[in-house]
Structures are given as structure tokens and as C-alpha cells.
């Protein structure tokens, strides 16, 4: 299974939606709550090539983007292969 990381904020509906999709697929992920750990915000921005909105989602250290980007991959049936799912 792929390594999945997601930078989030607790009040963000897009973050909740992205995490719900991953949970529905049974995918474990490392969550970095930048509202609780603000020191991770700069790390997120650097990793996301300047992306400052949440969520920022990474699969195997590759930037996927935000919730809409991940949902688009799901709609195109490209997300499961990226996640290592059959």
C-alpha cells in the first residue's frame, strides 16, 4: 500500500471529505494538523510548491493536490492504482 500524507485543519470541510474518502477505501494516512502544529505549515507550503490551502495530499511523496484534485482522480478511476489498491 502507498504512503499517504495529508495536511489539514480541523474546521476544513474539504479536509474532512478527503479523509472520509481515504477511510472509506481503508487507506491509512499520516495526518499533519497545521492548526494544531503551525510549525508544519511552512513544511507543507514548501512540499506543495507554494500551495497554502488545505488539504494538501501526498501519495508516495508525490503531490496530488487538494480535495478536488483527489476527487477528480477518483472520478477518472486513477486514485486506486496510485493508492496501491486493486
N, C-alpha and C positions, 0 to 999 in steps of 0.2 A: 504494500500500500504506500501511496505517496505521502510525503511530509507536507502538511498543510498548516500555514500560519495565517492568522487574521488579526489585524489591528482594529480595535473597536472603541466605542464609547458606550456607556451604559444606557443612555437615553436615546440612542440612534435606532430608529425602526429598520433601516437598511441593514445594520449590523445584526439585528435580531433575525431578519429574514434570511440573510446569508448563513448564519449559524444554524437556523432551522433546516435549511436545505441540506447542509452537511450532516446534521444529526439524523435527518430522515434517511440519508444514504448510509448511515452507520460509520461515517468517516470521523476519526479522531482528529482534533486540531489543537494547536497551541494558540491560545488567545492572549493578546497583549492589550490590556485595557489602558489606553493612553490618558483617560480621565483620572484613573487611579494612580498610574505610573507616568506622570507627564515627561519624565526624562526619556521615555521611549518615543516621544513624538518626533524628535529630530532624527532618530534612527529610522523611523517609518518614512519620513519625508525623503531621506537620502536613498533608502532602498527602493522607494516608489518613484524615483526620478522626479522629485518635486511634488508628487501627489500629496495633498494635505488633508483631503477629506477622508472620512471613514465610511465603510470599512476599506482597508487595503488588504487584499488577499494574495497570498503567495502559495504556489504549489511547487514543491521541489525547488525552492529558492527562485522560481520564475514568477514575475509579477503577472497576475491575472487581471488585476484592477479592482474595481468596486463590485458592489452587489449586482448592479445592472449588467456588468461585464460577465459575471459568473452566471447569471440567469440566461444571458444570450448564449453562452457556451452550452448550457443545459438544453436550451431550445434547439440548438444545432446538433445535439447529441455528441458533443465533443468533450463534455465535462467528465463523464465516466472514464474514458480512456486516460485522461490526464490524472485522474484520481487513482488509477490502477484497478478500477472496477470492471467486471465483465459486462 
